[in-house]
Amino acid sequence: MSWRRLRVLIQHLPPESATWTALRNGMSDDEIVEQADRGEPEKGRWSQEEQLLASVLDAVRRVEYVLICANTDKKSKQPPPPEPMRRPGAKPRRPKPQLTDNSANVLFKLINGGAA
């Protein structure tokens, strides 16, 4: 088999194939951004069906969350908002940093003109 024939076979594999997934997972963040700028959705990490299915799942989770919040007493604790489905190629959300007592004291001193 020639190199050209191998390239043609790989290029015509479905986007969700193991070969394409392995090739895309080996890409750097800069290469992913470059492809996104060029507008080549067929080189995305998921097939279009999977992207749409993940979007539908996120929408259903948001609707469920709103429904629960609307039918819960205002005095009771609200559930946390749903996390979007993790997608390949997207970095996970960073957790919000918690303000500790020590950090709060340092911040208070800085705001009131004191040195840290």
Buried (B, 14 or more C-beta within 10 A) or exposed (E): EEEEEEEEEEEEEEBBEEEBBEEBEEBEEEEBEEBEEEEEEEBBBBBEEBBEEBEEEBEEBEEEBEEEEEEEEEEEEEEEEBEBBEBEEEEEEEEEEEEEEEEEEEEEEEEEEEEE
